[in-house]
Amino acid sequence: MRKNLADLRGQLVAWKGWETNSRYNNTWACISKATVTPWRFNVPIQKSFTKNLTKIDHFWLTSDQKNNIQHESMQYEKLGGIGVVKSYMRNDGSIDYTIKRPPKIYCIERIIVKLNETFEHLEDKEKIKSLKVFKNLIDTHTPDNPKLYSMLIKFDKFQKDVKEELHFLESSFEVTQKALKTVKQNGKCKKLDLLRVKKQTKVKTKGF
């Protein structure tokens, strides 16, 4: 029963289950045969279900209805994620519990997919700008103010990869900018003296 969620009200939890239905223009998704556990900072969702488990027949995963933030429907697929346990009042006045998606905590795997889709088409300056956004999320990610979670990827690896790529791009960009600045200061390149090769007379060959 969803009353089992009462002890977790207000907490950030990890959840997994099967999506079986949706409501309110896909802003609510029904997660069946669900398991819920308190979220452990920087532990991937798929490795979270080892202790303090709460089994539920089903619950409603809710989004921001006011701003019509829709859930990408994936019915009859096994899903997982994080959310905050909330209570709400049904039309008959009884209390029920739901898990609401946190609006400003981002999935590392989705970030990587987005980067892979767009990164190669960006100029270096735009790549640096994008990576700085993610680096800021990493740097401000704390247990009291979480900004990131992952399904399977280790946080430390993601952090290392982002910082190394950003350092490489910034270093390369700086070298390129210095080279361009030097060219501008020295003016246009002078015409190179090409080695002139004497024309050779072509020897006519007889055909067969």
C-alpha positions in Angstrom: 0.0 0.0 0.0 1.1 3.6 -0.6 0.6 4.3 3.1 4.0 2.6 3.4 5.4 5.8 1.9 4.2 7.9 4.9 7.5 7.3 6.8 9.4 8.7 3.8 7.3 11.8 3.3 9.5 14.8 2.4 12.6 12.6 1.7 14.5 12.2 -1.6 14.1 8.5 -2.6 15.3 6.2 -5.3 12.6 4.2 -7.0 12.2 1.5 -9.7 9.2 -0.3 -11.3 7.2 -0.7 -14.4 5.3 2.1 -16.1 1.7 0.9 -16.7 -0.5 4.0 -17.2 -0.5 7.8 -17.4 -2.8 10.7 -16.5 -3.3 14.4 -16.9 -1.6 14.8 -20.3 1.4 12.6 -19.3 2.3 14.7 -16.2 1.5 11.7 -14.0 2.8 8.1 -14.7 1.7 5.0 -12.8 4.7 2.9 -11.6 3.7 -0.7 -10.7 5.4 -3.4 -8.8 7.6 -0.7 -7.3 10.5 -0.6 -4.9 11.4 2.6 -3.0 14.4 3.3 -0.8 16.0 6.5 0.7 18.4 7.9 -1.9 22.1 7.6 -1.0 24.2 10.5 -2.2 26.2 9.6 -5.4 25.1 6.0 -5.3 23.8 5.0 -8.8 20.1 4.1 -8.8 20.7 0.6 -10.0 22.9 -0.1 -7.0 20.7 1.5 -4.4 18.3 -1.3 -3.7 20.3 -3.2 -1.1 18.6 -2.1 2.2 15.7 -0.2 3.7 13.4 -1.3 0.9 9.7 -0.4 0.7 7.6 -2.5 -1.7 4.5 -0.9 -3.2 1.9 -2.3 -5.5 1.9 0.9 -7.5 2.4 4.7 -7.0 1.9 7.8 -9.2 5.1 9.5 -10.3 4.1 13.2 -10.7 5.5 16.2 -12.5 4.8 19.9 -12.4 1.2 20.1 -13.7 1.2 23.9 -13.3 3.9 24.3 -16.0 2.6 21.2 -17.9 6.0 19.4 -17.7 5.2 16.2 -19.4 6.7 12.7 -18.7 8.1 10.9 -21.7 5.7 7.9 -21.8 7.5 4.6 -21.7 4.6 2.2 -20.9 5.4 -1.4 -20.1 9.1 -0.6 -19.6 11.1 -1.0 -16.4 12.2 2.5 -15.2 14.0 4.0 -12.3 14.8 7.4 -10.9 14.6 9.7 -7.9 11.9 11.8 -6.4 10.5 13.4 -3.3 7.7 11.6 -1.4 4.7 13.9 -1.2 1.2 13.6 0.3 -2.0 14.9 -1.4 -5.7 14.8 -0.8 -8.0 12.7 -3.0 -11.4 14.0 -4.1 -13.1 12.0 -1.3 -10.9 13.8 1.3 -8.6 10.8 2.1 -4.8 11.2 2.0 -2.6 9.4 -0.5 1.1 9.5 -1.3 3.0 10.2 -4.5 6.6 10.6 -5.6 7.3 13.9 -7.4 10.2 14.4 -9.7 12.6 17.1 -8.4 12.8 19.9 -11.0 16.4 20.8 -10.7 18.2 17.5 -10.2 19.6 16.2 -13.5 20.3 12.6 -14.7 24.0 12.1 -15.7 23.1 9.6 -18.4 20.8 12.1 -20.0 23.5 14.8 -19.9 25.9 12.4 -21.7 23.3 11.6 -24.4 22.7 15.3 -25.0 26.4 15.9 -25.2 26.9 13.0 -27.7 24.1 14.3 -29.9 25.3 17.9 -30.2 29.0 18.1 -29.2 30.7 17.3 -32.5 28.6 20.0 -34.2 29.7 22.8 -31.8 32.6 25.2 -32.1 35.2 24.9 -29.4 34.0 28.0 -27.7 30.5 26.6 -27.5 31.8 23.2 -26.2 33.7 25.0 -23.4 30.5 26.9 -22.5 28.4 23.7 -22.3 31.0 21.9 -20.2 31.3 24.9 -17.8 27.5 24.5 -17.2 28.0 20.9 -16.2 31.2 21.6 -14.2 29.2 24.2 -12.2 26.5 21.5 -11.4 29.3 19.1 -10.3 31.0 21.8 -8.1 27.7 22.8 -6.4 26.5 19.2 -6.0 26.3 18.5 -2.2 24.3 16.1 0.0 22.2 19.1 1.2 21.7 20.5 -2.3 22.0 17.6 -4.8 22.1 18.6 -8.5 22.9 15.2 -10.1 22.1 11.5 -10.0 22.9 8.6 -12.2 21.4 5.3 -13.1 24.6 3.4 -13.4 27.6 5.7 -14.1 29.8 6.5 -11.1 29.8 10.2 -10.2 33.6 10.3 -9.8 34.1 9.1 -13.3 31.7 11.7 -14.8 33.3 14.4 -12.8 36.8 13.4 -14.0 35.8 13.1 -17.6 34.1 16.5 -17.7 37.0 18.3 -16.0 39.6 16.7 -18.2 37.8 17.5 -21.4 37.2 21.1 -20.3 40.8 21.5 -19.4 41.9 20.1 -22.8 39.5 22.3 -24.8 40.4 25.4 -22.8 44.2 24.8 -23.3 43.7 24.2 -27.0 41.5 27.2 -27.4 44.0 29.4 -25.6 46.8 28.3 -27.9 44.7 28.9 -31.0 43.7 32.4 -29.8 47.4 33.3 -29.1 48.4 32.1 -32.6 45.7 34.1 -34.2 46.6 37.2 -32.2 50.3 36.8 -33.3 49.2 36.6 -37.0 47.1 39.7 -36.7 50.0 41.6 -35.0 52.5 40.6 -37.7 50.2 41.5 -40.6 49.5 39.5 -43.7 51.8 36.6 -44.5 54.3 37.5 -47.2 54.2 35.7 -50.5 56.4 32.6 -50.3 59.3 32.2 -52.7 58.5 29.1 -54.5 61.2 26.8 -55.9 60.9 27.2 -59.6 61.4 24.0 -61.6 62.5 24.2 -65.2 59.9 23.1 -67.7 60.7 19.7 -69.1 60.0 18.9 -72.7 57.5 16.1 -73.0 58.7 13.2 -75.0 56.3 12.0 -77.6 55.8 8.3 -77.7 54.8 6.2 -80.7 51.7 4.3 -80.4 51.5 0.5 -81.0 
